[in-house]
């Protein structure tokens, strides 16, 4: 399995490769696993350790009937212990009824222990042979179920979801306890034949838990009133809105065209692990990566030897309808000068040196005006009215640096961003539109709208955005992924089923949100867009239970 880009729920795929397919050489990784978040490395180790523990019995498996267990379900193991992989490729939770008998490969026995290992661990309890257990699989997730008449010697906590962070010999066992904010749970240890002399939760000793007593545990925060995902509305066909261009620009400015690996780095954030930090730095600082010009960061790094330009790897032009260079200053600048640097006449193409050209600028994505500049190796764009967004219908092929100044002082570039693959709006004339008005009642970590476009819409033939009052909120992420400047191989060019993701922020709660989908392919307008409220993957929260 490649751990390199589009990393959300990578563990679902790894579980299916390791326990469902269970190839002879699995588990095996390649790519850039150092782009995982720090909290994900224990999860990676956990999957490897579970496979190592049960690998001798994983070689024997049976396919389970799809009508009862869903697509491609497999049970592996021996007559006493089975590991079952299930999946749910829909927007709603799915419950499967799992019979604890010969159907899944078990021999008759008195007591069957059932627990979930993935996506979070959960002890369902002990059952009689032949009973049926209801197992719910979350939307677009896989699940690993452990069923055994031989018991389970894995550490566990009854009464709550949990995640085993560390379970190795001669070290304390660490378990993260998981619960919805504001909820409570009655917990106890599932010892698995082990004896513990001490237990702490969040650094506080809980002596009774180690001695076998139960404990009432509360989870901090405010309890959510809405479970995600939740279908909010079907979008219906409407007249093309007068501000269609602003909606389109909101999304292409919110998105980026950086290499997929760079997007993985942005997802994962900073690391506190020295080895991971060293690996990331080695990858990003290698000469060939910088030479590709596939990260907009290179425009703002004070290094004229690096830059950012449209990728043409494998001879494949990733630009959408010719592309357009865009620059977002991150906030409104009242006045100043932007200078775009390039190195030579070749890089200046397709425009000519000393030729007058123009750029479109805006402060709100709705109203645009033109500013003139002279093409050259240092192109100066002066402005004396507020500007945040710049788009260049025609500009140099390769930029190496972009700087700014005001009153002789450098403008802070820490929030500047650039893209170069999305089409100019003059080449994206909408031919159809769909709309729904929705109300969201809460935000929270990872909360968002998923605008799913069901049907064939053509490659880059449909875009989505949200209007909130008089401002526009674009979708910074999409499946299939936005076009990117390529490090490894080019993005999949899909012509159907795009889903746009718009984060829900606190200032959107309680407001009516106008959700739009715009169609740009007149041959494909039979679409059925749907907007869902979802919760994107966020690092697990909850106190750590340490067992000595």
TORVOZA-361848 format. One record per residue (C-alpha): residue number from 0; residue in one letter; y, x, z. Coordinates in Angstrom, 1 decimal, padded with zeros to 4 digits, m for minus. Last residue first. Example, Ala and Ser with C-alpha at 12.3 -4.5 7.8 and 13.67 -1.06 7.14 Angstrom:
BEGIN
NODE  seq  type       v       u       w
NODE    1     S  m001.1   013.7   007.1
NODE    0     A  m004.5   012.3   007.8
***
This chain:
BEGIN
NODE  seq  type       v       u       w
NODE  547     X  m000.8   001.3   034.8
NODE  546     X   000.4  m001.8   032.8
NODE  545     X   003.9  m002.0   031.3
NODE  544     X   005.2  m005.4   030.3
NODE  543     X   008.2  m005.1   028.0
NODE  542     X   010.7  m007.9   028.0
NODE  541     X   011.5  m009.9   024.9
NODE  540     X   013.0  m009.4   021.5
NODE  539     X   011.3  m008.9   018.2
NODE  538     X   013.4  m007.3   015.5
NODE  537     X   014.7  m009.9   013.0
NODE  536     X   012.9  m011.4   010.0
NODE  535     X   015.0  m014.2   008.4
NODE  534     X   015.3  m017.6   010.0
NODE  533     X   015.5  m020.4   007.6
NODE  532     X   017.5  m023.5   006.8
NODE  531     X   016.4  m024.7   003.4
NODE  530     X   018.2  m025.6   000.2
NODE  529     X   016.4  m027.1  m002.7
NODE  528     X   017.0  m026.5  m006.5
NODE  527     X   015.1  m028.6  m009.0
NODE  526     X   015.7  m027.2  m012.5
NODE  525     X   015.3  m028.6  m016.0
NODE  524     X   018.3  m026.5  m017.3
NODE  523     X   016.4  m023.9  m019.3
NODE  522     X   017.5  m023.6  m023.0
NODE  521     X   021.1  m023.7  m022.0
NODE  520     X   020.7  m020.6  m019.9
NODE  519     X   023.6  m020.0  m017.5
NODE  518     X   022.8  m022.4  m014.6
NODE  517     X   025.0  m022.6  m011.5
NODE  516     X   023.5  m023.5  m008.1
NODE  515     X   026.0  m024.8  m005.5
NODE  514     X   025.9  m025.4  m001.8
NODE  513     X   029.0  m027.1  m000.3
NODE  512     X   028.8  m026.5   003.5
NODE  511     X   030.1  m029.2   005.9
NODE  510     X   031.1  m027.4   009.1
NODE  509     X   029.5  m027.6   012.5
NODE  508     X   028.3  m024.0   012.4
NODE  507     X   029.9  m022.0   009.5
NODE  506     X   032.2  m019.9   011.8
NODE  505     X   029.1  m018.7   013.8
NODE  504     X   027.6  m017.1   010.7
NODE  503     X   024.7  m018.5   008.6
NODE  502     X   023.5  m015.7   006.2
NODE  501     X   023.0  m016.8   002.5
NODE  500     X   019.7  m016.0   000.9
NODE  499     X   019.1  m016.9  m002.8
NODE  498     X   015.6  m017.9  m004.0
NODE  497     X   014.8  m017.3  m007.7
NODE  496     X   011.8  m019.3  m009.0
NODE  495     X   011.8  m018.5  m012.7
NODE  494     X   012.7  m015.9  m015.4
NODE  493     X   011.6  m012.8  m013.5
NODE  492     X   012.6  m009.3  m014.5
NODE  491     X   010.7  m007.2  m012.0
NODE  490     X   012.9  m004.3  m010.9
NODE  489     X   012.7  m000.9  m012.6
NODE  488     X   010.4   001.9  m011.4
NODE  487     X   011.0   004.7  m009.0
NODE  486     X   014.7   005.5  m008.3
NODE  485     X   016.3   002.8  m010.4
NODE  484     X   019.7   001.3  m010.3
NODE  483     X   019.1  m002.2  m009.1
NODE  482     X   018.9  m005.7  m010.5
NODE  481     X   018.8  m008.3  m007.7
NODE  480     X   015.5  m008.7  m006.0
NODE  479     X   013.2  m011.6  m006.9
NODE  478     X   014.0  m012.9  m004.3
NODE  477     X   017.6  m012.7  m003.4
NODE  476     X   020.0  m011.0  m001.0
NODE  475     X   023.7  m010.8  m000.4
NODE  474     X   024.2  m014.5  m001.3
NODE  473     X   027.9  m015.3  m001.6
NODE  472     X   030.2  m017.1   000.8
NODE  471     X   033.4  m018.6  m000.7
NODE  470     X   036.5  m019.8   001.0
NODE  469     X   038.6  m023.0   001.0
NODE  468     X   036.3  m025.0   003.2
NODE  467     X   033.0  m023.2   003.1
NODE  466     X   031.8  m023.0  m000.5
NODE  465     X   028.3  m021.6  m000.9
NODE  464     X   026.7  m019.5  m003.6
NODE  463     X   023.8  m019.6  m006.1
NODE  462     X   023.1  m018.0  m009.5
NODE  461     X   020.9  m019.0  m012.4
NODE  460     X   019.9  m017.4  m015.7
NODE  459     X   019.4  m013.9  m014.6
NODE  458     X   016.2  m014.0  m016.6
NODE  457     X   015.7  m017.6  m017.6
NODE  456     X   015.9  m020.8  m015.5
NODE  455     X   012.2  m021.8  m015.3
NODE  454     X   011.7  m024.2  m012.3
NODE  453     X   012.3  m024.4  m008.6
NODE  452     X   015.5  m022.8  m007.5
NODE  451     X   015.3  m022.1  m003.8
NODE  450     X   018.5  m021.8  m001.8
NODE  449     X   017.5  m020.2   001.5
NODE  448     X   020.2  m020.7   004.1
NODE  447     X   020.4  m018.3   007.0
NODE  446     X   019.7  m017.6   010.6
NODE  445     X   018.5  m014.0   011.3
NODE  444     X   020.0  m013.9   014.8
NODE  443     X   021.7  m017.1   015.8
NODE  442     X   023.5  m019.9   013.9
NODE  441     X   023.5  m023.5   015.0
NODE  440     X   024.3  m027.0   013.8
NODE  439     X   024.2  m026.6   010.0
NODE  438     X   025.6  m029.4   007.9
NODE  437     X   024.7  m029.7   004.2
NODE  436     X   026.4  m030.8   001.0
NODE  435     X   024.4  m030.5  m002.1
NODE  434     X   025.2  m029.4  m005.7
NODE  433     X   023.7  m028.6  m009.0
NODE  432     X   025.4  m027.1  m012.1
NODE  431     X   024.8  m026.7  m015.8
NODE  430     X   026.1  m024.7  m018.8
NODE  429     X   027.8  m021.9  m016.9
NODE  428     X   029.6  m019.3  m019.0
NODE  427     X   028.4  m015.9  m017.9
NODE  426     X   029.7  m013.5  m020.5
NODE  425     X   033.4  m014.0  m019.6
NODE  424     X   032.2  m013.8  m016.0
NODE  423     X   031.5  m010.1  m016.3
NODE  422     X   027.7  m009.4  m015.9
NODE  421     X   026.2  m007.7  m012.9
NODE  420     X   025.1  m004.1  m013.3
NODE  419     X   027.9  m002.0  m011.9
NODE  418     X   028.4  m002.5  m008.2
NODE  417     X   030.8  m001.0  m005.7
NODE  416     X   031.4  m001.1  m001.9
NODE  415     X   034.3   000.0   000.3
NODE  414     X   033.9  m000.5   004.1
NODE  413     X   034.4   003.1   005.2
NODE  412     X   037.1   003.7   002.6
NODE  411     X   040.1   004.1   004.9
NODE  410     X   043.2   004.5   002.7
NODE  409     X   044.5   008.1   002.5
NODE  408     X   048.1   008.5   003.5
NODE  407     X   051.1   009.3   001.1
NODE  406     X   052.6   005.8   001.5
NODE  405     X   049.3   004.3   000.5
NODE  404     X   046.3   006.1  m000.9
NODE  403     X   042.9   005.3  m002.3
NODE  402     X   039.9   007.3  m003.6
NODE  401     X   037.0   006.7  m006.0
NODE  400     X   034.6   009.5  m006.8
NODE  399     X   032.1   010.5  m009.4
NODE  398     X   032.4   007.6  m011.9
NODE  397     X   030.2   007.4  m015.0
NODE  396     X   030.4   005.0  m017.9
NODE  395     X   034.1   004.6  m017.8
NODE  394     X   035.6   001.1  m017.9
NODE  393     X   035.5  m002.2  m019.8
NODE  392     X   035.6  m005.5  m018.0
NODE  391     X   036.7  m003.7  m014.8
NODE  390     X   036.6  m005.8  m011.6
NODE  389     X   038.7  m005.3  m008.5
NODE  388     X   038.5  m007.3  m005.2
NODE  387     X   040.7  m006.8  m002.2
NODE  386     X   044.3  m006.9  m003.4
NODE  385     X   047.6  m008.0  m001.9
NODE  384     X   050.7  m007.2  m004.1
NODE  383     X   052.3  m003.9  m004.8
NODE  382     X   049.4  m002.4  m006.9
NODE  381     X   048.9   000.9  m008.6
NODE  380     X   045.6   001.7  m010.5
NODE  379     X   045.4   005.4  m011.3
NODE  378     X   042.6   006.7  m013.5
NODE  377     X   041.7   010.4  m012.9
NODE  376     X   039.7   011.8  m015.8
NODE  375     X   041.6   009.5  m018.1
NODE  374     X   042.3   005.9  m019.1
NODE  373     X   045.9   004.7  m018.3
NODE  372     X   046.3   001.7  m016.1
NODE  371     X   047.4  m001.9  m016.4
NODE  370     X   046.9  m004.6  m013.8
NODE  369     X   045.6  m008.0  m014.5
NODE  368     X   045.6  m011.1  m012.3
NODE  367     X   042.8  m013.1  m010.7
NODE  366     X   042.9  m016.3  m008.5
NODE  365     X   039.7  m017.6  m007.1
NODE  364     X   037.9  m014.5  m005.7
NODE  363     X   040.4  m014.5  m002.7
NODE  362     X   042.4  m011.3  m002.9
NODE  361     X   042.1  m010.7  m006.6
NODE  360     X   042.3  m007.9  m009.2
NODE  359     X   041.4  m007.7  m012.9
NODE  358     X   041.6  m004.2  m014.5
NODE  357     X   043.4  m003.1  m017.6
NODE  356     X   043.4  m000.4  m020.3
NODE  355     X   045.9   001.9  m021.9
NODE  354     X   044.3   004.7  m023.8
NODE  353     X   045.1   008.2  m022.7
NODE  352     X   041.4   009.1  m022.9
NODE  351     X   039.2   006.7  m024.8
NODE  350     X   037.0   003.9  m023.3
NODE  349     X   033.2   003.8  m023.9
NODE  348     X   033.0   006.5  m022.6
NODE  347     X   034.8   008.4  m019.8
NODE  346     X   031.6   010.2  m018.8
NODE  345     X   031.5   011.9  m022.2
NODE  344     X   035.2   012.9  m021.9
NODE  343     X   034.6   014.7  m018.7
NODE  342     X   034.4   014.5  m014.9
NODE  341     X   035.3   011.0  m013.7
NODE  340     X   037.6   009.9  m010.9
NODE  339     X   038.9   006.4  m010.1
NODE  338     X   042.2   006.4  m008.2
NODE  337     X   043.3   003.3  m006.3
NODE  336     X   047.0   003.1  m005.3
NODE  335     X   048.7   001.2  m002.6
NODE  334     X   049.8  m002.3  m001.6
NODE  333     X   048.8  m005.2   000.7
NODE  332     X   045.1  m004.1   001.1
NODE  331     X   042.8  m007.1   001.8
NODE  330     X   039.5  m006.2   003.3
NODE  329     X   036.2  m004.6   002.3
NODE  328     X   037.8  m002.8  m000.7
NODE  327     X   035.3  m004.4  m003.1
NODE  326     X   034.9  m002.6  m006.4
NODE  325     X   033.2  m004.1  m009.5
NODE  324     X   032.0  m002.4  m012.7
NODE  323     X   030.7  m004.9  m015.2
NODE  322     X   027.3  m005.2  m016.9
NODE  321     X   026.5  m005.5  m020.6
NODE  320     X   024.8  m008.9  m020.4
NODE  319     X   023.1  m008.0  m017.1
NODE  318     X   022.8  m004.2  m016.9
NODE  317     X   019.3  m002.8  m016.2
NODE  316     X   019.1  m000.9  m019.4
NODE  315     X   015.5   000.4  m019.8
NODE  314     X   015.1   003.8  m021.5
NODE  313     X   012.5   004.7  m018.9
NODE  312     X   015.4   005.3  m016.5
NODE  311     X   018.7   003.9  m017.8
NODE  310     X   020.5   003.6  m014.5
NODE  309     X   024.1   002.4  m014.5
NODE  308     X   026.5   004.9  m012.8
NODE  307     X   027.4   006.2  m009.4
NODE  306     X   028.5   009.7  m008.5
NODE  305     X   027.9   013.1  m007.0
NODE  304     X   029.3   016.5  m007.7
NODE  303     X   032.9   015.3  m006.8
NODE  302     X   031.8   015.1  m003.2
NODE  301     X   034.3   013.3  m001.0
NODE  300     X   031.6   010.8   000.0
NODE  299     X   033.1   007.5  m001.3
NODE  298     X   031.7   007.2  m004.8
NODE  297     X   028.3   008.6  m003.7
NODE  296     X   027.9   005.6  m001.3
NODE  295     X   027.5   003.5  m004.5
NODE  294     X   023.9   004.7  m004.7
NODE  293     X   022.0   005.2  m007.9
NODE  292     X   023.8   008.2  m009.4
NODE  291     X   020.5   009.9  m010.5
NODE  290     X   021.8   013.4  m009.5
NODE  289     X   021.9   012.5  m005.8
NODE  288     X   018.2   011.6  m005.9
NODE  287     X   017.3   014.8  m007.9
NODE  286     X   019.2   017.0  m005.4
NODE  285     X   017.3   015.8  m002.4
NODE  284     X   019.8   014.6   000.2
NODE  283     X   018.5   011.0   000.5
NODE  282     X   014.8   012.0   000.9
NODE  281     X   015.3   014.9   003.2
NODE  280     X   017.7   012.9   005.3
NODE  279     X   015.3   010.0   005.6
NODE  278     X   012.5   012.4   006.6
NODE  277     X   014.6   014.1   009.2
NODE  276     X   015.7   010.8   010.7
NODE  275     X   012.0   009.7   010.9
NODE  274     X   011.0   012.9   012.6
NODE  273     X   013.9   012.7   015.1
NODE  272     X   013.1   009.0   016.1
NODE  271     X   016.3   007.3   017.2
NODE  270     X   016.8   005.6   013.9
NODE  269     X   019.8   003.8   012.4
NODE  268     X   019.5   000.7   010.4
NODE  267     X   016.3  m000.7   008.8
NODE  266     X   017.8  m003.2   006.3
NODE  265     X   020.4  m000.7   005.1
NODE  264     X   017.7   001.9   004.6
NODE  263     X   015.6  m000.6   002.6
NODE  262     X   018.6  m001.4   000.4
NODE  261     X   018.8   002.3  m000.3
NODE  260     X   015.2   002.4  m001.3
NODE  259     X   015.8  m000.5  m003.7
NODE  258     X   018.4   001.7  m005.5
NODE  257     X   021.9   000.3  m005.2
NODE  256     X   023.1  m002.6  m007.4
NODE  255     X   024.7  m004.7  m004.6
NODE  254     X   025.2  m008.3  m003.6
NODE  253     X   028.1  m009.9  m001.8
NODE  252     X   030.4  m009.2  m004.8
NODE  251     X   027.8  m010.7  m007.2
NODE  250     X   027.5  m013.7  m004.9
NODE  249     X   031.2  m014.5  m004.4
NODE  248     X   031.9  m013.8  m008.1
NODE  247     X   029.6  m016.6  m009.1
NODE  246     X   031.3  m019.0  m006.7
NODE  245     X   034.7  m017.9  m007.9
NODE  244     X   033.7  m018.5  m011.5
NODE  243     X   032.5  m022.0  m010.8
NODE  242     X   035.8  m022.9  m009.3
NODE  241     X   036.4  m025.9  m011.5
NODE  240     X   032.9  m027.2  m010.7
NODE  239     X   030.4  m027.8  m013.5
NODE  238     X   029.7  m031.5  m013.4
NODE  237     X   026.9  m032.4  m011.1
NODE  236     X   023.1  m032.3  m011.0
NODE  235     X   021.5  m032.8  m007.6
NODE  234     X   020.6  m030.2  m004.9
NODE  233     X   017.8  m031.3  m002.6
NODE  232     X   018.7  m031.1   001.0
NODE  231     X   018.2  m029.6   004.4
NODE  230     X   014.5  m028.6   004.5
NODE  229     X   013.9  m026.8   007.8
NODE  228     X   012.4  m023.4   008.1
NODE  227     X   013.0  m023.0   010.9
NODE  226     X   012.9  m025.0   014.2
NODE  225     X   016.0  m026.6   015.3
NODE  224     X   017.2  m027.1   018.8
NODE  223     X   017.1  m023.4   019.7
NODE  222     X   016.9  m022.6   023.4
NODE  221     X   019.9  m020.6   024.7
NODE  220     X   019.2  m017.1   026.0
NODE  219     X   016.9  m015.3   028.4
NODE  218     X   013.1  m015.9   028.5
NODE  217     X   011.6  m017.2   031.7
NODE  216     X   008.3  m016.1   033.2
NODE  215     X   006.2  m017.9   035.8
NODE  214     X   003.5  m015.5   036.9
NODE  213     X  m000.3  m015.8   037.3
NODE  212     X  m002.3  m013.7   039.8
NODE  211     X  m004.9  m011.2   038.8
NODE  210     X  m003.9  m008.3   041.0
NODE  209     X  m001.9  m006.7   038.2
NODE  208     X   000.2  m009.9   038.0
NODE  207     X   000.7  m010.0   041.7
NODE  206     X   002.4  m006.7   041.8
NODE  205     X   005.2  m007.6   039.5
NODE  204     X   007.4  m004.4   039.6
NODE  203     X   010.7  m004.6   037.7
NODE  202     X   011.2  m002.2   034.8
NODE  201     X   011.5  m005.0   032.2
NODE  200     X   008.2  m006.3   033.4
NODE  199     X   006.2  m003.9   035.6
NODE  198     X   002.5  m003.8   036.5
NODE  197     X   000.4  m001.7   038.8
NODE  196     X  m003.2  m000.8   039.6
NODE  195     X  m004.8  m002.2   036.5
NODE  194     X  m008.6  m002.7   036.1
NODE  193     X  m010.0  m003.2   032.6
NODE  192     X  m012.9  m005.5   031.5
NODE  191     X  m010.8  m007.2   028.8
NODE  190     X  m008.1  m007.8   031.4
NODE  189     X  m006.5  m011.0   030.1
NODE  188     X  m003.5  m010.9   032.3
NODE  187     X  m001.6  m014.0   033.3
NODE  186     X   001.4  m016.0   032.1
NODE  185     X   003.0  m019.3   032.8
NODE  184     X   005.8  m019.6   030.2
NODE  183     X   009.4  m020.6   030.1
NODE  182     X   011.8  m021.2   027.2
NODE  181     X   015.6  m020.5   027.0
NODE  180     X   015.2  m018.1   024.1
NODE  179     X   011.9  m018.6   022.3
NODE  178     X   009.1  m016.4   023.7
NODE  177     X   007.6  m012.9   023.2
NODE  176     X   006.3  m010.5   025.8
NODE  175     X   006.2  m006.9   024.5
NODE  174     X   003.1  m005.1   025.7
NODE  173     X   002.9  m001.5   026.8
NODE  172     X  m000.3   000.1   028.1
NODE  171     X   000.2   003.2   030.3
NODE  170     X  m001.2   006.4   028.8
NODE  169     X  m004.6   008.1   029.2
NODE  168     X  m006.2   006.4   026.2
NODE  167     X  m004.0   004.5   023.7
NODE  166     X  m002.7   000.9   023.7
NODE  165     X   001.0   000.9   022.9
NODE  164     X   003.3  m001.8   021.6
NODE  163     X   000.9  m004.7   021.8
NODE  162     X   002.9  m007.7   020.8
NODE  161     X   002.9  m011.0   022.7
NODE  160     X   002.9  m014.7   022.4
NODE  159     X   002.6  m016.5   025.7
NODE  158     X   000.1  m018.2   028.1
NODE  157     X  m002.5  m015.5   028.3
NODE  156     X  m001.5  m011.8   028.1
NODE  155     X  m003.7  m009.3   026.3
NODE  154     X  m005.3  m005.9   026.4
NODE  153     X  m008.2  m005.5   023.9
NODE  152     X  m011.7  m005.6   025.4
NODE  151     X  m012.6  m008.8   023.7
NODE  150     X  m015.7  m011.0   024.3
NODE  149     X  m019.0  m010.5   022.6
NODE  148     X  m019.1  m014.1   021.2
NODE  147     X  m016.2  m013.2   019.0
NODE  146     X  m013.4  m014.7   016.9
NODE  145     X  m010.3  m012.6   016.0
NODE  144     X  m007.8  m014.2   013.7
NODE  143     X  m005.4  m012.3   011.4
NODE  142     X  m002.6  m014.4   009.9
NODE  141     X  m000.5  m014.1   006.7
NODE  140     X   003.0  m015.4   006.4
NODE  139     X   005.0  m017.4   003.8
NODE  138     X   005.4  m020.4   006.1
NODE  137     X   003.7  m020.0   009.5
NODE  136     X   000.0  m020.3   009.9
NODE  135     X  m001.3  m022.8   012.5
NODE  134     X  m004.9  m022.4   013.8
NODE  133     X  m006.7  m025.5   015.0
NODE  132     X  m010.0  m024.5   016.7
NODE  131     X  m013.2  m026.3   016.0
NODE  130     X  m016.2  m026.3   018.4
NODE  129     X  m019.6  m025.2   017.1
NODE  128     X  m020.2  m022.6   019.8
NODE  127     X  m018.3  m023.5   022.9
NODE  126     X  m014.7  m022.3   023.4
NODE  125     X  m012.9  m019.5   025.2
NODE  124     X  m009.1  m019.1   024.9
NODE  123     X  m006.3  m019.3   022.4
NODE  122     X  m004.9  m015.8   023.3
NODE  121     X  m001.9  m015.0   021.1
NODE  120     X  m000.9  m011.8   019.3
NODE  119     X   002.0  m011.9   016.9
NODE  118     X   001.7  m011.9   013.1
NODE  117     X  m001.2  m011.1   013.7
NODE  116     X  m003.9  m010.4   016.3
NODE  115     X  m004.7  m014.1   017.1
NODE  114     X  m007.3  m014.9   019.8
NODE  113     X  m010.6  m016.7   020.0
NODE  112     X  m013.4  m016.1   022.5
NODE  111     X  m016.7  m017.9   021.7
NODE  110     X  m019.0  m018.8   024.6
NODE  109     X  m022.7  m019.9   024.6
NODE  108     X  m023.9  m018.3   021.3
NODE  107     X  m025.1  m019.4   017.9
NODE  106     X  m024.6  m016.8   015.2
NODE  105     X  m021.2  m016.4   013.6
NODE  104     X  m020.5  m016.0   009.9
NODE  103     X  m017.4  m018.2   009.4
NODE  102     X  m019.4  m021.3   008.4
NODE  101     X  m022.1  m020.3   010.8
NODE  100     X  m020.2  m021.6   013.8
NODE   99     X  m016.8  m021.6   015.4
NODE   98     X  m015.2  m024.1   013.0
NODE   97     X  m011.6  m023.2   012.0
NODE   96     X  m009.3  m026.1   011.3
NODE   95     X  m006.4  m024.9   009.4
NODE   94     X  m002.8  m025.9   010.2
NODE   93     X   000.0  m025.2   007.6
NODE   92     X   003.6  m024.6   008.5
NODE   91     X   006.0  m025.7   005.7
NODE   90     X   007.7  m023.7   003.0
NODE   89     X   004.4  m022.7   001.3
NODE   88     X   002.3  m019.6   000.6
NODE   87     X   000.3  m019.8   003.8
NODE   86     X  m002.3  m017.2   004.5
NODE   85     X  m005.6  m016.7   006.4
NODE   84     X  m007.5  m013.5   007.3
NODE   83     X  m010.6  m013.8   009.6
NODE   82     X  m012.0  m011.0   011.8
NODE   81     X  m015.5  m012.0   013.0
NODE   80     X  m017.5  m010.8   016.0
NODE   79     X  m021.1  m011.7   017.0
NODE   78     X  m023.0  m012.1   013.7
NODE   77     X  m021.2  m009.1   012.2
NODE   76     X  m017.7  m008.8   010.7
NODE   75     X  m015.5  m010.1   007.9
NODE   74     X  m014.1  m013.6   007.2
NODE   73     X  m012.0  m014.0   004.1
NODE   72     X  m009.4  m016.6   003.0
NODE   71     X  m008.3  m016.3  m000.7
NODE   70     X  m006.3  m019.5  m000.8
NODE   69     X  m006.5  m022.0   002.0
NODE   68     X  m009.1  m022.3   004.7
NODE   67     X  m010.7  m025.8   004.1
NODE   66     X  m010.2  m026.4   000.4
NODE   65     X  m010.2  m022.7  m000.3
NODE   64     X  m013.8  m022.2   000.9
NODE   63     X  m014.2  m019.0   002.9
NODE   62     X  m015.1  m015.7   001.2
NODE   61     X  m017.7  m013.6   003.1
NODE   60     X  m017.5  m010.2   004.6
NODE   59     X  m019.5  m007.2   005.5
NODE   58     X  m017.7  m003.8   005.4
NODE   57     X  m015.5  m004.9   008.2
NODE   56     X  m018.2  m004.3   010.8
NODE   55     X  m017.9  m000.5   011.0
NODE   54     X  m014.1  m000.7   010.7
NODE   53     X  m013.6  m002.6   013.9
NODE   52     X  m011.8   000.0   016.0
NODE   51     X  m010.3   002.0   013.2
NODE   50     X  m008.9  m001.3   011.7
NODE   49     X  m007.4  m002.2   015.0
NODE   48     X  m005.9   001.2   015.3
NODE   47     X  m004.3   001.1   011.9
NODE   46     X  m002.8  m002.3   012.5
NODE   45     X  m001.4  m001.2   015.9
NODE   44     X   000.1   002.0   014.4
NODE   43     X   002.1  m000.1   011.9
NODE   42     X   003.2  m002.4   014.7
NODE   41     X   004.2   000.7   016.8
NODE   40     X   006.2   001.9   013.8
NODE   39     X   008.0  m001.4   013.4
NODE   38     X   010.4  m001.1   016.3
NODE   37     X   012.0   002.0   014.8
NODE   36     X   012.8   000.1   011.6
NODE   35     X   010.8   001.1   008.5
NODE   34     X   012.4   003.4   005.9
NODE   33     X   010.3   006.3   007.1
NODE   32     X   007.3   004.7   005.3
NODE   31     X   008.7   006.0   002.0
NODE   30     X   006.1   005.7  m000.7
NODE   29     X   002.4   005.9   000.2
NODE   28     X   000.0   004.3   002.6
NODE   27     X  m003.8   004.0   003.0
NODE   26     X  m005.7   001.6   005.1
NODE   25     X  m007.9   001.4   003.2
NODE   24     X  m010.1   003.9   001.4
NODE   23     X  m013.2   001.7   001.2
NODE   22     X  m011.2  m001.4   000.3
NODE   21     X  m010.8  m004.0   003.1
NODE   20     X  m009.6  m006.8   000.7
NODE   19     X  m008.9  m009.2   003.7
NODE   18     X  m008.7  m006.8   006.7
NODE   17     X  m006.8  m003.8   005.3
NODE   16     X  m005.0  m005.1   002.2
NODE   15     X  m004.3  m008.5   003.8
NODE   14     X  m003.1  m007.0   007.0
NODE   13     X  m000.9  m004.6   005.0
NODE   12     X   000.7  m007.5   003.1
NODE   11     X   001.6  m009.4   006.2
NODE   10     X   002.8  m006.1   007.8
NODE    9     X   005.4  m005.6   005.0
NODE    8     X   007.0  m008.8   006.3
NODE    7     X   010.5  m007.7   005.0
NODE    6     X   010.1  m004.3   003.3
NODE    5     X   011.6  m005.0  m000.1
NODE    4     X   011.4  m001.2  m000.7
NODE    3     X   009.3   001.8   000.0
NODE    2     X   006.1   001.1   001.9
NODE    1     X   003.5   001.2  m000.9
NODE    0     X   000.0   000.0   000.0
***
